[in-house]
């Protein structure tokens, strides 16, 4: 059995289709999604480096953007390259690393979203204690705990998965190395260790979701006491999308990992995986930043400054005057 396991030196990622046209279409769609996620998260990282964005909320938002960049970069670029080059192989070590990183960043993101919901709870429901509870050191410890808990989950699930023997095939019916797809290739029927690891990870995920839900229930109860209808609708329009993304993230991830190994077809498995690996990193920058007036104003300022790097008019005097006029406009830029 050990010889059969070590003979697997690489895996073949089957992807969505064998058709060349569908492979190119998949590569184009994945590239558009990846570039959108990349631009949104990089813009948040660059914008929140400003000294005006040093509160705990922006610290966690900056950490989430970094985590999202790491998460989506583990699977999507590799899949795009494989679709364009038609080379679907991935080494055994590369597959191990991909499984570890996917579980690490997914679990760390859910833990960080839980921390962020707690930060919003304290800010809205206990504003007088906010500076005491959310101190800089405490925020750093919570962010570090999110990363470390994700790494521990990744190590646990990866070590248990690759301790199983692989002897049936090396064809993975997925666009990346995912634990449920790998379990189908194992010639061992003893999944108790892996089931236990997934159960522990999923239980922690459900606990995080319940914590997020409780935080937002308290937030909603506080918001409902706001006399202004505009203030209530603004708070609900911000909070509800957060819960929707977290629900999609957790429900699709749980569906992918908790369903019986042979129950669903490969295409459905891949669609579910797209939702938990690509949708949150793409939507988080939109949800957590475009609803924020300060962030929107900062984005506008960054974009306007970028427009002056390559002015179309080559007259230096005209360019200088134009730059001074627009700089003055930036200084009195209204919040949207």
N, C-alpha and C positions, 0 to 999 in steps of 0.2 A: 504493500500500500504506500509506503514511504517513497519507493522508487517511482511509482506512478505519479505521485504528487510532484516530486522534484523534476520529472520529465517535462512538466508544463513550464516552458520558458517564456511564453507570451500568450496574450489573449487577442481575439479578433472581435472588435466592436462592430456589430451588425448595422447599427443605425436604423433610420426609418424605412429606407427602401434601397433596393439594388439598382433602380433606374437612375441613369446618369442625370436626367432632367430633374428628378426629385432631389437628388443629392445636391445639385447646384442651387436649387430653390431653397433647400434647407440651409445651405451655407450662407446664402444671401440674407435670409430671415434671421439666422443666428447672429450674423455680423451686424445687422441693423440694431438688434436688441442689445448686443454687447457694446456697440459704440454709444448707444443711448445711456446705458448704465455707466459706462466709463466716463462720458462727458458730465453726467449729473453728479456722480460721486466725486470726481476730481474738482468740479466747480465748488462743491460744498467744502472740500478739504482746503482749497485755496482761499475761499471767502472767509471761512471761520478762523483763519490764522490772524485776521485783523484783531486788534486789541479790543474792539467793541464787542467781540463775540467770545468772551472768556468765562461766561457763566457756566454752571454745571450742565444746563440743557445743551449748550453748543459743544461742550466737551464730549458729551455722550453722542451727539449727532456726528461729530467728527470721527469718533471711534467707530460708529455704525457704518459710516461711509467707507472707512478703511477696511472694515470687515466685509462689507458688500463687494468691494473691489477684489479682495482675495477670494471670496466665495465663488463669484461668477467666473473668475479667471482660471479656476481649477479645471473646469469642464468645457466651457464654450470654445475657447481658442483651439484646443486640441480637436474638438469635433469639427470645427470649420476647416481646419487643415486637412483632416482625414476625408471630408466630403469633397474637397477640391482636388486632392492628390490621389484619391481612391486607395490610400494606404491606411487600412483600418486596424493595423496591429498596434499593440501596446505591450511593452515588456512586463514581465511578472513584477519586477520591482516598481515599475511605473504604475501598475495597477494597485499595488499595495499602498503606494504614496497617495494616489488619487482617492482611494477609499478613506484613508486616514484624514486627508485634508477636507473632504466633503463633510464627513461626520463632525470634524473639529469645528469648522466654520459654521455649519448649520446649528449645532448645539450652542456655540458661543453667541450666535446672533439671537437665538431665542432667549438666552439668559440676559443679554444686553437689552433686548426689548422689554423684558420684565423690569430691569433696573430703570429704564427710561419711563415706564409707566409709573413706577414708584416716585421718581423725581417729579413728574407732573402732579401726582397725588399730593405730595408735600407742598408743592408750589401753590396749588389751588385750594386745598383743604386745610393746610396748616402753614399759611404764609408767614406768620410771625416767628415760626421755628425753622424756617427754610435755611437761613444762613448757618444755623447751629447744626442741623442734621446733615445738610449737603455741603460739608466742608470739602476743601480741595483734597485733603488726604483720604477722606471717606469715598469720594468719587473715584479716585485712583484705585483704591482697594476694590471697589465694586466692579470697575472695568476689568481689572486684573483677574478677579474671580471669574468673570464671564469667560475670558480667554482660557484660563486654566481648567475650568470645568469642561469646556468644549474639547480641549486637548486630552483630558482624562477619558471622556466618552469616546473620542476618536481612537485612542490607544486600546481601550477595552474592546470595542467592536472590531477593530482591524485585527488584533492579535487572535481573537476567538475565530473570526472568519477564516483567516489563512492558516489556522491550525488544522482545518479540515482537509481531507485529501481530494484533489481534483483529478478525475479520471474519465469522466463521461465525454467531455468535449472542451474545446477552448474558445467556442463561439459564444460571446456574450450578447444577448439580445437587448442591447441598450446602447445609448450614445456615449456612455462613460461607464467606468467600473462602479457598479452599485451592488451593495451587499445582497439584496434579494435575487438579483440576476446571477450572482456568483454562486449562491446556494443551490441553484438549479443544476450547476455543473459538478457538484460534489457527489462522489460515489458513496458517501456515508449518509446514513439515515439518522444519525445521532445529532440532532440539532439543539439539544437541550441547553448546551452552553451558550450558543448563539441566541437562542430564544430568550434565555435569561438576560443576556447583555442588551438585547433590543428592548426587552420588557423594562429593564431598569432605566434605559435612556428615554423610552417613551413615557414612563411614569414621571420622570423629572420634567419632560416636556409638558405633560398635562398639568403638573403642579405649577409650572411657569404660566401656563395659559389661565389657570384659575386665579393666580395672583394678579395677572394683568386684568382679568375680568373684575375682580374685587376692587382694584384700584380705580377702574373706570366707573364702576357703580357708585363709589364715593364721589368721584369727580362729577358725575351726572347729577347726583342728588344735590351737590353744592351749586352746580350751574343752574339747576331749575329754580333756585332761590334768587337768581339774578333778576332784578325788575325789568331790565331792558330786553325786549324781544330780539333786537339786533345782536346783543351780547350773547344770548342763549344760542341763537342760530349759528353764530360764528364759532362758539365753543363746540357745538355738536358737529359742525361741518369739518372741524379739525380732528375730533376724537374718533368719530365713526369710521373714517377711512383707515385709521391706525388699527382698529379692531378687525376690520375686514381683511387687511393684509396679513395680520397675525393669524387669523382663522384659516385663510387660504394656505398659508405657509405650514401651519401645524396639521391641518386636516389632510392635505395632499402628502406631506411627509409621513404621517401615520399610516395613510392608506398604502403607500409604497412599501413600508417596512413591516406592517402588521398583518397584511393579507396572507393567506396560504400560498405556498411557493408556486404551485402550478395552476392557480385559479384563473388569472386573467391573461388575455393575449398580450403579445409583446408591444404592439403599437399603443395600446391603452397604458401600459406600464411607462412607456417613454413620454407620453403626454402628461401623465401625473408627475413624472420627474421634472419635466420642463417647468411646471407650476411652482414647485418648491425650490428649484435651483436657480431659476432665471427671473421669475416675476417679482419676488421681494427686492432683490438688488436693483431692479429697474424702477420699481414704483416708489421705494423708500425715499429717494431724493426728491421726488415730486411731492409726496404727501408731507414730508417733514420740513420742507423748505418753502414751497410755493404758497403755502398758507400763512407764512410768516412775513409780515410787512418789512421788517428789518432785513431779512435775507433777500427779499425781492428787490429792495432798494440797493443792496450791496451788489446783487447780480447785475442790475442795470448799470451801476457805476463801473463794474469790471468790464462789461461789454462795451460801454462807451469809451473807456480808456483804450480798449483793444482796437477800436475803430480808428484811433488817432495814430496807431503805429505806422500805418501805410497810407497817408493822406493822398487823395487823388490829385490835388492841386500842387504843382511843383514850385509855386511862387513862395519863397521862404517867409516873406512879410505877411502874405495872406494866411499862410499856415499858422504863423505865430498868433495872429489876431484871432483866428478861428479857434485855436487851442485855448487861448485865454478866455474867450467868450464861453466856450463849453465847460471849462473848469469852473467858471463862476456859476453856471447852471447846475453843475454837479453839487456844488456846495449848498445850494438851496433846493436840492432834489426832494420832492415830497414823498412821503411813505405811501405805498399803494395798498 
